[in-house]
């Protein structure tokens, strides 16, 4: 992602202030940048947010595999700087989430919702951040809490599918950059909304667009749909 971001920044006509890997001085980078873009690891997020707050620099967080405490950390940082945190920076994926939300709002509970994602063999978290983003979009459309209606594992005698659940299935293998499909299934008909990522450049392009949009924004929480004007 670092290399993809560098290419996307240059292609967009912006200047790269620098990059930080594990053990680098993120505080110095934050103080010399107009905006930070974080694609690191969940363990590094707190320090990166602290550096952004200390420097008064807005930050785009594209790191996945986050837990609830990381959302609280983003909320706390947003009291001081502009924070855009997302499970996926792809513009296409975020438009897909909008379509999923609209479909879920208009189709009744007799339509079952399943989110299927496929990623490369080295991905360490499941479901993917994008799958959770799409599941949350479906839950918002239904007006329900995803945590209370999430089915993430089926093995053995599980019984009939619970009405209103949003199911998740994760596939891992090869070098797949990221494929996501949200299925709406009713008796005698199915609707599938999909996004296929061919390489990581799409995430970098979206992150750079989000970063440019975030510069100059007041402190607060922002989203990719806002970047797209949705």
N, CA, C and O of each residue as an XYZ file, in Angstrom:
920
protein
N       0.827     -1.209      0.000
C       0.000      0.000      0.000
C       0.861      1.258      0.000
O       0.475      2.264     -0.596
N       2.014      1.222      0.654
C       2.883      2.390      0.665
C       3.315      2.776     -0.736
O       3.275      3.949     -1.110
N       3.730      1.777     -1.513
C       4.150      2.039     -2.889
C       2.973      2.517     -3.734
O       3.118      3.431     -4.545
N       1.811      1.898     -3.543
C       0.618      2.295     -4.301
C       0.207      3.724     -3.963
O      -0.210      4.476     -4.845
N       0.322      4.103     -2.692
C      -0.010      5.464     -2.288
C       0.951      6.476     -2.901
O       0.533      7.539     -3.359
N       2.238      6.141     -2.907
C       3.223      7.049     -3.492
C       2.906      7.304     -4.964
O       3.001      8.439     -5.432
N       2.535      6.266     -5.685
C       2.194      6.409     -7.101
C       0.927      7.236     -7.272
O       0.853      8.094     -8.152
N      -0.082      6.975     -6.418
C      -1.341      7.704     -6.528
C      -1.174      9.179     -6.180
O      -1.801     10.039     -6.799
N      -0.346      9.471     -5.208
C      -0.089     10.867     -4.820
C       0.569     11.614     -5.974
O       0.188     12.742     -6.288
N       1.556     10.985     -6.601
C       2.228     11.615     -7.735
C       1.272     11.800     -8.905
O       1.282     12.842     -9.559
N       0.440     10.785     -9.172
C      -0.504     10.856    -10.288
C      -1.531     11.958    -10.088
O      -2.011     12.550    -11.054
N      -1.868     12.232     -8.827
C      -2.852     13.275     -8.520
C      -2.228     14.667     -8.488
O      -2.937     15.655     -8.300
N      -0.917     14.757     -8.668
C      -0.244     16.049     -8.678
C       0.075     16.590     -7.305
O       0.345     17.781     -7.155
N       0.046     15.721     -6.284
C       0.382     16.156     -4.931
C       1.835     15.806     -4.614
O       2.497     15.097     -5.372
N       2.312     16.309     -3.494
C       3.678     16.026     -3.075
C       3.668     15.106     -1.865
O       2.946     15.347     -0.898
N       4.471     14.054     -1.923
C       4.595     13.115     -0.811
C       5.573     13.669      0.216
O       6.746     13.887     -0.089
N       5.082     13.897      1.445
C       5.947     14.437      2.496
C       6.888     13.374      3.046
O       7.966     13.696      3.546
N       6.487     12.112      2.958
C       7.321     11.033      3.473
C       6.464      9.867      3.911
O       5.236      9.924      3.857
N       7.117      8.822      4.340
C       6.421      7.631      4.803
C       7.082      7.078      6.042
O       8.273      7.293      6.266
N       6.318      6.369      6.845
C       6.838      5.794      8.083
C       6.453      4.326      8.149
O       5.281      3.978      8.001
N       7.424      3.478      8.367
C       7.179      2.062      8.595
C       7.316      1.791     10.091
O       7.489      2.722     10.879
N       7.241      0.543     10.476
C       7.320      0.182     11.883
C       8.602      0.734     12.497
O       9.698      0.518     11.978
N       8.447      1.450     13.611
C       9.598      2.016     14.303
C       9.999      3.389     13.829
O      10.940      3.974     14.366
N       9.295      3.933     12.813
C       9.624      5.250     12.287
C       9.075      6.368     13.148
O       8.314      6.132     14.086
N       9.468      7.586     12.821
C       9.085      8.762     13.603
C       7.821      9.388     12.997
O       7.899     10.300     12.175
N       6.668      8.883     13.417
C       5.404      9.379     12.862
C       5.122     10.801     13.335
O       4.458     11.562     12.631
N       5.611     11.170     14.505
C       5.376     12.516     15.023
C       6.012     13.562     14.115
O       5.397     14.587     13.818
N       7.249     13.305     13.671
C       7.931     14.237     12.781
C       7.210     14.339     11.444
O       7.087     15.427     10.880
N       6.733     13.204     10.937
C       6.004     13.216      9.663
C       4.703     14.000      9.797
O       4.346     14.773      8.907
N       3.990     13.802     10.911
C       2.721     14.497     11.121
C       2.906     16.004     11.149
O       2.069     16.742     10.632
N       3.990     16.465     11.746
C       4.219     17.903     11.879
C       4.634     18.552     10.561
O       4.571     19.775     10.430
N       5.061     17.744      9.575
C       5.516     18.293      8.293
C       4.540     18.004      7.159
O       4.866     18.229      5.993
N       3.336     17.503      7.489
C       2.373     17.094      6.466
C       1.070     17.876      6.580
O       0.715     18.348      7.660
N       0.362     18.010      5.466
C      -0.962     18.620      5.472
C      -2.027     17.627      5.920
O      -3.067     18.024      6.444
N      -1.768     16.327      5.716
C      -2.707     15.278      6.086
C      -1.939     13.964      6.176
O      -0.994     13.736      5.421
N      -2.347     13.107      7.096
C      -1.758     11.770      7.226
C      -2.696     10.733      6.627
O      -3.917     10.883      6.681
N      -2.116      9.677      6.055
C      -2.894      8.531      5.567
C      -2.322      7.294      6.241
O      -1.146      6.978      6.066
N      -3.146      6.595      7.008
C      -2.697      5.467      7.821
C      -3.200      4.144      7.241
O      -4.392      3.841      7.297
N      -2.273      3.363      6.685
C      -2.543      1.976      6.306
C      -1.494      1.128      7.008
O      -0.607      0.568      6.365
N      -1.595      1.037      8.311
C      -0.564      0.333      9.069
C      -1.141     -0.941      9.676
O      -1.499     -1.872      8.954
N      -1.227     -0.980     10.977
C      -1.783     -2.130     11.699
C      -2.534     -1.595     12.901
O      -2.257     -0.497     13.385
N      -3.482     -2.375     13.377
C      -4.306     -1.907     14.491
C      -3.459     -1.545     15.708
O      -3.803     -0.624     16.449
N      -2.342     -2.271     15.922
C      -1.487     -1.999     17.078
C      -0.804     -0.642     16.981
O      -0.393     -0.082     17.998
N      -0.677     -0.105     15.762
C       0.006      1.172     15.571
C      -0.951      2.356     15.555
O      -0.515      3.507     15.581
N      -2.237      2.087     15.514
C      -3.192      3.173     15.295
C      -3.178      4.208     16.409
O      -3.234      5.405     16.124
N      -3.105      3.794     17.650
C      -3.167      4.752     18.758
C      -2.036      5.767     18.664
O      -2.265      6.966     18.825
N      -0.811      5.296     18.404
C       0.334      6.208     18.296
C       0.169      7.145     17.104
O       0.540      8.316     17.175
N      -0.386      6.631     16.013
C      -0.574      7.474     14.827
C      -1.625      8.543     15.071
O      -1.464      9.682     14.634
N      -2.691      8.192     15.760
C      -3.705      9.185     16.106
C      -3.145     10.231     17.063
O      -3.427     11.422     16.925
N      -2.350      9.784     18.034
C      -1.734     10.720     18.981
C      -0.838     11.719     18.251
O      -0.824     12.908     18.572
N      -0.087     11.217     17.258
C       0.808     12.097     16.500
C      -0.001     13.110     15.696
O       0.376     14.279     15.612
N      -1.114     12.667     15.102
C      -1.964     13.574     14.337
C      -2.545     14.662     15.225
O      -2.576     15.831     14.843
N      -3.005     14.279     16.408
C      -3.589     15.247     17.344
C      -2.537     16.241     17.814
O      -2.789     17.445     17.853
N      -1.360     15.740     18.170
C      -0.298     16.619     18.663
C       0.118     17.643     17.613
O       0.455     18.778     17.948
N       0.096     17.238     16.330
C       0.508     18.143     15.256
C      -0.654     18.943     14.683
O      -0.447     19.850     13.877
N      -1.886     18.610     15.098
C      -3.048     19.280     14.540
C      -3.275     18.933     13.076
O      -3.766     19.756     12.304
N      -2.912     17.705     12.696
C      -2.965     17.271     11.301
C      -4.120     16.297     11.087
O      -4.244     15.330     11.839
N      -4.968     16.523     10.086
C      -6.059     15.574      9.808
C      -5.501     14.217      9.391
O      -4.366     14.126      8.922
N      -6.295     13.170      9.561
C      -5.805     11.817      9.279
C      -6.895     10.966      8.641
O      -8.044     10.957      9.083
N      -6.503     10.252      7.590
C      -7.359      9.235      6.962
C      -6.893      7.881      7.474
O      -5.719      7.536      7.334
N      -7.797      7.113      8.065
C      -7.460      5.798      8.617
C      -8.089      4.727      7.737
O      -9.308      4.557      7.715
N      -7.233      4.004      7.008
C      -7.707      2.908      6.177
C      -7.311      1.550      6.727
O      -7.558      0.524      6.092
N      -6.699      1.537      7.902
C      -6.285      0.290      8.537
C      -7.514     -0.528      8.934
O      -8.481      0.018      9.464
N      -7.474     -1.841      8.677
C      -8.592     -2.712      9.041
C      -8.189     -3.631     10.187
O      -7.077     -3.543     10.708
N      -9.103     -4.511     10.571
C      -8.861     -5.384     11.712
C      -8.987     -4.646     13.028
O      -8.393     -5.050     14.028
N      -9.765     -3.552     13.037
C      -9.914     -2.742     14.242
C     -10.937     -3.350     15.195
O     -11.861     -4.049     14.778
N     -10.753     -3.071     16.469
C     -11.694     -3.483     17.512
C     -12.449     -2.255     18.009
O     -12.175     -1.134     17.583
N     -13.397     -2.474     18.910
C     -14.239     -1.375     19.383
C     -13.409     -0.262     20.024
O     -13.727      0.918     19.878
N     -12.346     -0.641     20.730
C     -11.513      0.377     21.388
C     -10.869      1.311     20.366
O     -10.636      2.484     20.657
N     -10.582      0.798     19.175
C      -9.988      1.649     18.145
C     -10.990      2.691     17.650
O     -10.613      3.815     17.318
N     -12.260      2.313     17.603
C     -13.294      3.289     17.246
C     -13.376      4.393     18.296
O     -13.575      5.562     17.964
N     -13.222      4.017     19.564
C     -13.224      5.022     20.634
C     -12.022      5.958     20.481
O     -12.140      7.165     20.688
N     -10.873      5.398     20.118
C      -9.678      6.216     19.920
C      -9.880      7.203     18.771
O      -9.455      8.356     18.853
N     -10.531      6.745     17.698
C     -10.824      7.643     16.575
C     -11.789      8.739     17.014
O     -11.640      9.897     16.626
N     -12.774      8.369     17.821
C     -13.729      9.366     18.329
C     -13.010     10.422     19.158
O     -13.275     11.617     19.024
N     -12.090      9.969     20.025
C     -11.360     10.899     20.887
C     -10.479     11.830     20.054
O     -10.409     13.029     20.325
N      -9.809     11.282     19.045
C      -8.957     12.106     18.191
C      -9.789     13.119     17.412
O      -9.336     14.234     17.151
N     -11.007     12.727     17.041
C     -11.879     13.607     16.256
C     -12.355     14.815     17.045
O     -12.907     15.750     16.465
N     -12.152     14.811     18.353
C     -12.444     16.006     19.143
C     -11.430     17.112     18.866
O     -11.667     18.276     19.190
N     -10.290     16.740     18.260
C      -9.204     17.693     18.078
C      -8.815     17.920     16.609
O      -8.395     19.016     16.240
N      -8.955     16.877     15.772
C      -8.588     16.995     14.352
C      -9.639     16.280     13.505
O     -10.466     15.530     14.025
N      -9.595     16.519     12.205
C     -10.489     15.819     11.285
C     -10.003     14.384     11.107
O      -8.835     14.150     10.798
N     -10.911     13.422     11.306
C     -10.584     11.996     11.198
C     -11.566     11.339     10.235
O     -12.777     11.399     10.445
N     -11.053     10.718      9.191
C     -11.881      9.926      8.285
C     -11.419      8.484      8.411
O     -10.334      8.128      7.952
N     -12.249      7.654      9.038
C     -11.911      6.237      9.239
C     -12.877      5.381      8.442
O     -14.090      5.576      8.509
N     -12.335      4.426      7.683
C     -13.178      3.602      6.828
C     -12.590      2.213      6.673
O     -11.375      2.032      6.751
N     -13.446      1.241      6.456
C     -12.980     -0.119      6.190
C     -12.505     -0.300      4.772
O     -11.887     -1.317      4.457
N     -12.779      0.673      3.894
C     -12.345      0.571      2.504
C     -12.340      1.957      1.877
O     -13.326      2.687      1.979
N     -11.245      2.326      1.232
C     -11.137      3.642      0.612
C     -11.507      3.629     -0.872
O     -11.499      4.677     -1.519
N     -11.828      2.465     -1.412
C     -12.213      2.390     -2.821
C     -13.499      3.176     -3.054
O     -14.468      3.023     -2.311
N     -13.505      4.013     -4.083
C     -14.707      4.777     -4.408
C     -15.817      3.850     -4.854
O     -16.984      4.079     -4.537
N     -15.463      2.792     -5.597
C     -16.463      1.839     -6.049
C     -17.112      1.092     -4.902
O     -18.326      0.885     -4.907
N     -16.320      0.683     -3.916
C     -16.866     -0.030     -2.760
C     -17.816      0.863     -1.973
O     -18.861      0.407     -1.508
N     -17.457      2.119     -1.825
C     -18.316      3.017     -1.056
C     -19.613      3.334     -1.785
O     -20.643      3.550     -1.146
N     -19.578      3.364     -3.110
C     -20.818      3.486     -3.863
C     -21.631      2.209     -3.720
O     -22.857      2.260     -3.624
N     -20.944      1.043     -3.704
C     -21.630     -0.227     -3.483
C     -22.345     -0.222     -2.131
O     -23.486     -0.672     -2.034
N     -21.686      0.280     -1.097
C     -22.311      0.344      0.227
C     -23.587      1.175      0.195
O     -24.579      0.837      0.841
N     -23.547      2.267     -0.565
C     -24.740      3.108     -0.713
C     -25.869      2.316     -1.372
O     -27.019      2.409     -0.944
N     -25.549      1.539     -2.411
C     -26.562      0.737     -3.094
C     -27.110     -0.364     -2.179
O     -28.305     -0.659     -2.190
N     -26.211     -0.965     -1.386
C     -26.643     -2.001     -0.435
C     -27.606     -1.422      0.586
O     -28.625     -2.036      0.902
N     -27.287     -0.242      1.102
C     -28.159      0.413      2.080
C     -29.547      0.677      1.476
O     -30.574      0.447      2.115
N     -29.546      1.161      0.237
C     -30.815      1.450     -0.428
C     -31.617      0.178     -0.660
O     -32.827      0.161     -0.435
N     -30.957     -0.888     -1.109
C     -31.662     -2.148     -1.360
C     -32.228     -2.727     -0.074
O     -33.368     -3.190     -0.044
N     -31.428     -2.700      0.995
C     -31.887     -3.251      2.274
C     -33.073     -2.477      2.815
O     -33.953     -3.054      3.454
N     -33.106     -1.173      2.564
C     -34.204     -0.342      3.067
C     -35.506     -0.639      2.334
O     -36.591     -0.447      2.883
N     -35.397     -1.105      1.101
C     -36.590     -1.279      0.276
C     -37.085     -2.714      0.201
O     -38.241     -2.958     -0.146
N     -36.207     -3.674      0.528
C     -36.608     -5.082      0.502
C     -36.932     -5.541      1.919
O     -36.218     -5.197      2.861
N     -37.974     -6.291      2.073
C     -38.433     -6.708      3.399
C     -37.593     -7.820      4.000
O     -36.631     -8.281      3.385
N     -37.956     -8.251      5.204
C     -37.200     -9.276      5.914
C     -37.323    -10.650      5.268
O     -36.603    -11.578      5.635
N     -38.239    -10.783      4.303
C     -38.322    -12.050      3.585
C     -37.168    -12.187      2.592
O     -37.007    -13.234      1.966
N     -36.363    -11.129      2.448
C     -35.132    -11.189      1.676
C     -33.959    -11.376      2.642
O     -33.658    -10.486      3.437
N     -33.304    -12.529      2.571
C     -32.132    -12.797      3.401
C     -30.922    -12.067      2.832
O     -30.806    -11.910      1.617
N     -30.018    -11.619      3.706
C     -28.825    -10.883      3.284
C     -27.577    -11.663      3.687
O     -27.409    -12.028      4.851
N     -26.708    -11.913      2.717
C     -25.444    -12.598      2.951
C     -24.309    -11.801      2.304
O     -24.420    -11.363      1.159
N     -23.225    -11.621      3.048
C     -22.042    -10.908      2.549
C     -20.917    -11.932      2.378
O     -20.523    -12.598      3.335
N     -20.407    -12.051      1.154
C     -19.338    -13.008      0.853
C     -18.110    -12.245      0.382
O     -18.191    -11.428     -0.535
N     -16.963    -12.516      1.019
C     -15.725    -11.834      0.626
C     -14.605    -12.833      0.394
O     -14.515    -13.859      1.068
N     -13.738    -12.509     -0.588
C     -12.581    -13.340     -0.919
C     -11.329    -12.473     -0.922
O     -11.304    -11.400     -1.525
N     -10.285    -12.953     -0.238
C      -9.015    -12.223     -0.190
C      -7.842    -13.190     -0.312
O      -8.006    -14.407     -0.218
N      -6.669    -12.629     -0.521
C      -5.424    -13.381     -0.638
C      -5.143    -14.188      0.624
O      -5.686    -13.907      1.693
N      -4.305    -15.171      0.484
C      -4.036    -16.113      1.576
C      -3.343    -15.480      2.774
O      -3.364    -16.057      3.861
N      -2.725    -14.303      2.609
C      -1.974    -13.697      3.693
C      -2.812    -12.767      4.567
O      -2.315    -12.269      5.577
N      -4.053    -12.526      4.207
C      -4.884    -11.608      5.007
C      -5.135    -12.212      6.380
O      -5.460    -13.394      6.493
N      -4.986    -11.402      7.427
C      -5.006    -11.933      8.789
C      -6.348    -11.747      9.499
O      -6.593    -12.407     10.508
N      -7.232    -10.860      8.997
C      -8.493    -10.620      9.695
C      -9.681    -11.082      8.853
O      -9.646    -11.043      7.623
N     -10.725    -11.518      9.541
C     -11.957    -11.945      8.878
C     -13.127    -11.753      9.845
O     -12.981    -12.013     11.039
N     -14.290    -11.301      9.349
C     -14.527    -10.815      7.995
C     -13.677     -9.578      7.704
O     -13.196     -8.913      8.621
N     -13.503     -9.287      6.445
C     -12.714     -8.125      6.060
C     -13.393     -6.838      6.519
O     -14.596     -6.812      6.780
N     -12.607     -5.781      6.613
C     -13.187     -4.492      6.968
C     -14.244     -4.060      5.974
O     -15.231     -3.425      6.344
N     -14.037     -4.406      4.706
C     -15.017     -4.054      3.677
C     -16.312     -4.835      3.866
O     -17.401     -4.278      3.728
N     -16.196     -6.127      4.183
C     -17.387     -6.930      4.422
C     -18.205     -6.358      5.582
O     -19.433     -6.299      5.517
N     -17.515     -5.940      6.634
C     -18.210     -5.346      7.777
C     -18.839     -4.003      7.397
O     -19.936     -3.675      7.850
N     -18.133     -3.226      6.556
C     -18.692     -1.965      6.076
C     -19.990     -2.214      5.304
O     -20.970     -1.490      5.479
N     -19.992     -3.243      4.451
C     -21.184     -3.573      3.671
C     -22.292     -4.140      4.559
O     -23.472     -3.859      4.350
N     -21.899     -4.941      5.550
C     -22.893     -5.454      6.488
C     -23.533     -4.343      7.292
O     -24.737     -4.363      7.550
N     -22.716     -3.362      7.691
C     -23.244     -2.222      8.432
C     -24.193     -1.408      7.560
O     -25.210     -0.907      8.039
N     -23.856     -1.278      6.267
C     -24.739     -0.559      5.347
C     -26.092     -1.265      5.247
O     -27.141     -0.620      5.249
N     -26.056     -2.593      5.161
C     -27.301     -3.360      5.104
C     -28.107     -3.194      6.390
O     -29.328     -3.038      6.353
N     -27.408     -3.228      7.530
C     -28.090     -3.066      8.814
C     -28.711     -1.685      8.941
O     -29.825     -1.548      9.447
N     -28.002     -0.664      8.487
C     -28.556      0.689      8.518
C     -29.803      0.783      7.652
O     -30.786      1.418      8.036
N     -29.763      0.152      6.487
C     -30.935      0.162      5.623
C     -32.136     -0.506      6.262
O     -33.275     -0.085      6.061
N     -31.871     -1.555      7.035
C     -32.938     -2.275      7.737
C     -33.339     -1.598      9.048
O     -34.388     -1.905      9.616
N     -32.499     -0.676      9.524
C     -32.772     -0.043     10.808
C     -32.540     -0.972     11.981
O     -33.276     -0.930     12.967
N     -31.502     -1.828     11.879
C     -31.203     -2.786     12.941
C     -29.750     -2.646     13.364
O     -28.956     -2.005     12.675
N     -29.403     -3.245     14.498
C     -28.037     -3.253     15.004
C     -27.307     -4.454     14.433
O     -27.727     -5.591     14.645
N     -26.212     -4.218     13.707
C     -25.498     -5.319     13.065
C     -25.002     -6.338     14.078
O     -25.102     -7.542     13.838
N     -24.468     -5.881     15.205
C     -23.916     -6.806     16.196
C     -24.957     -7.801     16.688
O     -24.629     -8.949     16.988
N     -26.210     -7.366     16.771
C     -27.275     -8.241     17.270
C     -27.853     -9.133     16.183
O     -28.615    -10.053     16.478
N     -27.500     -8.872     14.929
C     -28.077     -9.633     13.806
C     -27.000    -10.157     12.872
O     -27.241    -10.326     11.677
N     -25.821    -10.413     13.405
C     -24.690    -10.851     12.596
C     -24.465    -12.347     12.772
O     -24.359    -12.837     13.896
N     -24.394    -13.075     11.651
C     -24.088    -14.509     11.669
C     -22.754    -14.701     10.957
O     -22.672    -14.564      9.736
N     -21.711    -15.018     11.718
C     -20.362    -15.042     11.142
C     -19.762    -16.437     11.020
O     -18.653    -16.579     10.505
N     -20.455    -17.452     11.473
C     -19.883    -18.788     11.349
C     -20.970    -19.855     11.401
O     -21.812    -19.854     12.299
N     -20.945    -20.753     10.441
C     -21.908    -21.849     10.423
C     -21.132    -23.150     10.303
O     -20.371    -23.348      9.356
N     -21.332    -24.033     11.270
C     -20.632    -25.319     11.281
C     -21.472    -26.317     12.050
O     -21.930    -26.021     13.153
N     -21.679    -27.472     11.495
C     -22.463    -28.484     12.172
C     -23.954    -28.251     12.027
O     -24.402    -27.635     11.060
N     -24.712    -28.736     12.975
C     -26.171    -28.598     12.956
C     -26.517    -27.228     13.531
O     -26.603    -27.063     14.748
N     -26.713    -26.266     12.670
C     -26.930    -24.898     13.123
C     -28.401    -24.520     13.226
O     -28.746    -23.485     13.795
N     -29.269    -25.370     12.668
C     -30.687    -25.022     12.662
C     -31.004    -24.099     11.500
O     -30.118    -23.703     10.743
N     -32.262    -23.765     11.371
C     -32.696    -22.905     10.268
C     -32.114    -21.504     10.422
O     -31.781    -21.065     11.523
N     -32.004    -20.831      9.314
C     -31.489    -19.468      9.316
C     -32.437    -18.557     10.092
O     -33.650    -18.606      9.884
N     -31.893    -17.725     10.988
C     -32.703    -16.822     11.791
C     -33.154    -15.635     10.949
O     -32.340    -14.988     10.291
N     -34.427    -15.359     10.972
C     -34.974    -14.242     10.204
C     -34.323    -12.930     10.620
O     -34.198    -12.634     11.808
N     -33.909    -12.147      9.626
C     -33.322    -10.846      9.904
C     -31.825    -10.835     10.084
O     -31.225     -9.765     10.184
N     -31.192    -12.023     10.128
C     -29.739    -12.067     10.263
C     -29.054    -11.553      9.002
O     -29.602    -11.641      7.904
N     -27.853    -11.018      9.173
C     -26.972    -10.670      8.060
C     -25.770    -11.595      8.166
O     -24.982    -11.500      9.107
N     -25.634    -12.492      7.192
C     -24.596    -13.512      7.252
C     -23.301    -13.073      6.596
O     -23.299    -12.242      5.688
N     -22.195    -13.646      7.069
C     -20.871    -13.349      6.518
C     -20.158    -14.658      6.197
O     -20.223    -15.615      6.968
N     -19.482    -14.690      5.062
C     -18.639    -15.821      4.698
C     -17.322    -15.277      4.162
O     -17.311    -14.355      3.346
N     -16.202    -15.854      4.628
C     -14.874    -15.381      4.237
C     -14.104    -16.494      3.538
O     -13.958    -17.592      4.076
N     -13.609    -16.202      2.331
C     -12.785    -17.122      1.563
C     -11.377    -16.573      1.494
O     -11.191    -15.363      1.361
N     -10.364    -17.455      1.584
C      -8.973    -17.031      1.551
C      -8.185    -17.914      0.583
O      -8.293    -19.139      0.621
N      -7.388    -17.275     -0.288
C      -6.557    -18.055     -1.180
C      -5.939    -17.221     -2.280
O      -6.470    -16.174     -2.652
N      -4.815    -17.688     -2.800
C      -4.182    -17.043     -3.929
C      -3.760    -15.620     -3.637
O      -3.330    -15.297     -2.530
N      -3.888    -14.771     -4.648
C      -3.432    -13.384     -4.532
C      -4.576    -12.390     -4.725
O      -4.345    -11.257     -5.147
N      -5.795    -12.799     -4.422
C      -6.972    -11.958     -4.650
C      -6.866    -10.669     -3.843
O      -6.692    -10.712     -2.625
N      -6.968     -9.528     -4.511
C      -6.868     -8.233     -3.821
C      -8.108     -7.960     -2.985
O      -8.020     -7.306     -1.946
N      -9.267     -8.452     -3.424
C     -10.492     -8.260     -2.653
C     -11.728     -8.310     -3.521
O     -11.946     -7.425     -4.349
N     -12.546     -9.347     -3.338
C     -13.832     -9.476     -4.022
C     -14.935     -9.498     -2.975
O     -14.830    -10.203     -1.972
N     -15.993     -8.728     -3.206
C     -17.101     -8.661     -2.252
C     -18.430     -8.710     -2.996
O     -18.634     -7.994     -3.977
N     -19.320     -9.557     -2.518
C     -20.673     -9.644     -3.066
C     -21.673     -9.656     -1.922
O     -21.519    -10.408     -0.959
N     -22.690     -8.826     -2.032
C     -23.800     -8.843     -1.078
C     -24.994     -9.456     -1.805
O     -25.459     -8.943     -2.822
N     -25.477    -10.575     -1.249
C     -26.626    -11.278     -1.825
C     -27.896    -10.924     -1.067
O     -27.922    -10.923      0.164
N     -28.938    -10.628     -1.811
C     -30.290    -10.505     -1.273
C     -31.079    -11.679     -1.859
O     -31.277    -11.762     -3.072
N     -31.527    -12.583     -0.985
C     -32.142    -13.825     -1.453
C     -33.564    -13.968     -0.929
O     -33.796    -13.957      0.280
N     -34.508    -14.101     -1.846
C     -35.905    -14.332     -1.494
C     -36.379    -15.599     -2.194
O     -35.634    -16.189     -2.976
N     -37.590    -16.015     -1.926
C     -38.125    -17.179     -2.616
C     -38.191    -16.895     -4.114
O     -38.834    -15.942     -4.552
N     -37.524    -17.727     -4.878
C     -37.599    -17.712     -6.346
C     -36.838    -16.578     -7.026
O     -36.912    -16.444     -8.248
N     -36.103    -15.754     -6.263
C     -35.291    -14.727     -6.916
C     -34.134    -14.303     -6.022
O     -34.201    -14.408     -4.797
N     -33.060    -13.818     -6.667
C     -31.863    -13.384     -5.957
C     -31.342    -12.113     -6.608
O     -31.424    -11.936     -7.824
N     -30.808    -11.241     -5.780
C     -30.148    -10.024     -6.245
C     -28.725    -10.034     -5.699
O     -28.525    -10.249     -4.504
N     -27.731     -9.805     -6.562
C     -26.333     -9.787     -6.134
C     -25.696     -8.465     -6.531
O     -25.739     -8.069     -7.696
N     -25.104     -7.788     -5.555
C     -24.384     -6.533     -5.790
C     -22.914     -6.797     -5.478
O     -22.577     -7.198     -4.364
N     -22.035     -6.574     -6.462
C     -20.638     -6.999     -6.332
C     -19.641     -5.899     -6.653
O     -19.925     -4.959     -7.396
N     -18.464     -6.053     -6.063
C     -17.300     -5.228     -6.414
C     -16.084     -6.140     -6.425
O     -15.864     -6.905     -5.486
N     -15.288     -6.055     -7.501
C     -14.082     -6.860     -7.632
C     -12.879     -5.938     -7.725
O     -12.813     -5.081     -8.606
N     -11.936     -6.112     -6.823
C     -10.722     -5.293     -6.812
C      -9.612     -6.040     -7.541
O      -9.280     -7.164     -7.162
N      -9.033     -5.444     -8.574
C      -7.986     -6.099     -9.348
C      -6.599     -5.858     -8.766
O      -5.716     -6.704     -8.915
N      -6.389     -4.719     -8.105
C      -5.123     -4.463     -7.412
C      -5.333     -3.357     -6.388
O      -6.401     -2.750     -6.322
N      -4.303     -3.104     -5.595
C      -4.421     -2.163     -4.479
C      -4.426     -0.700     -4.906
O      -4.645      0.189     -4.083
N      -4.186     -0.447     -6.192
C      -4.161      0.938     -6.666
C      -5.505      1.625     -6.436
O      -5.545      2.836     -6.217
N      -6.608      0.873     -6.482
C      -7.922      1.491     -6.302
C      -8.075      2.037     -4.883
O      -8.710      3.073     -4.679
N      -7.497      1.344     -3.907
C      -7.574      1.817     -2.527
C      -6.703      3.059     -2.340
O      -7.073      3.992     -1.628
N      -5.554      3.053     -2.985
C      -4.663      4.208     -2.896
C      -5.298      5.434     -3.533
O      -5.245      6.519     -2.955
N      -5.901      5.289     -4.715
C      -6.543      6.427     -5.386
C      -7.656      7.006     -4.518
O      -7.778      8.224     -4.388
N      -8.468      6.128     -3.926
C      -9.548      6.603     -3.065
C      -9.030      7.292     -1.823
O      -9.595      8.292     -1.380
N      -7.943      6.755     -1.251
C      -7.364      7.354     -0.046
C      -6.800      8.730     -0.337
O      -6.941      9.645      0.474
N      -6.158      8.887     -1.495
C      -5.594     10.185     -1.866
C      -6.717     11.197     -2.101
O      -6.606     12.357     -1.703
N      -7.786     10.760     -2.742
C      -8.916     11.676     -2.933
C      -9.511     12.075     -1.588
O      -9.840     13.242     -1.372
N      -9.651     11.099     -0.677
C     -10.187     11.396      0.655
C      -9.270     12.340      1.417
O      -9.741     13.247      2.102
N      -7.957     12.130      1.302
C      -6.993     12.971      2.008
C      -7.068     14.416      1.518
O      -7.054     15.352      2.318
N      -7.148     14.587      0.204
C      -7.260     15.942     -0.334
C      -8.533     16.625      0.107
O      -8.544     17.826      0.380
N      -9.611     15.852      0.176
C     -10.908     16.383      0.608
C     -10.888     16.774      2.085
O     -11.564     17.720      2.489
N     -10.106     16.039      2.894
C     -10.102     16.235      4.345
C      -9.305     17.459      4.773
O      -9.550     18.016      5.843
N      -8.356     17.880      3.948
C      -7.518     19.028      4.315
C      -8.386     20.274      4.515
O      -9.208     20.616      3.665
N      -8.190     20.935      5.636
C      -8.945     22.151      5.939
C     -10.264     21.936      6.633
O     -10.922     22.899      7.025
N     -10.671     20.664      6.796
C     -11.932     20.389      7.475
C     -11.762     20.584      8.986
O     -10.693     20.297      9.525
N     -12.795     21.066      9.672
C     -12.709     21.206     11.131
C     -12.677     19.842     11.809
O     -12.987     18.824     11.189
N     -12.303     19.828     13.072
C     -12.253     18.580     13.835
C     -13.595     17.876     13.782
O     -14.650     18.509     13.825
N     -13.538     16.558     13.687
C     -14.772     15.772     13.634
C     -14.539     14.471     12.903
O     -13.458     14.219     12.372
N     -15.574     13.645     12.885
C     -15.549     12.357     12.196
C     -16.136     12.540     10.803
O     -17.181     13.170     10.639
N     -15.451     11.980      9.793
C     -15.912     12.064      8.420
C     -15.935     10.677      7.783
O     -15.330      9.738      8.301
N     -16.639     10.556      6.656
C     -16.816      9.252      6.019
C     -16.529      9.336      4.520
O     -16.540     10.420      3.936
N     -16.274      8.190      3.913
C     -16.075      8.142      2.470
C     -17.319      8.558      1.686
O     -17.177      9.220      0.658
N     -18.540      8.200      2.123
C     -19.707      8.709      1.393
C     -19.752     10.236      1.303
O     -20.237     10.784      0.313
N     -19.250     10.922      2.330
C     -19.191     12.385      2.270
C     -18.227     12.841      1.175
O     -18.474     13.838      0.495
N     -17.130     12.104      1.012
C     -16.174     12.423     -0.046
C     -16.852     12.315     -1.415
O     -16.593     13.113     -2.316
N     -17.718     11.318     -1.552
C     -18.434     11.080     -2.813
C     -19.677     11.957     -2.942
O     -20.318     11.963     -3.993
N     -20.023     12.693     -1.895
C     -21.211     13.536     -1.937
C     -22.501     12.761     -1.828
O     -23.538     13.195     -2.330
N     -22.443     11.586     -1.159
C     -23.640     10.741     -1.013
C     -24.416     11.116      0.253
O     -25.450     10.516      0.544
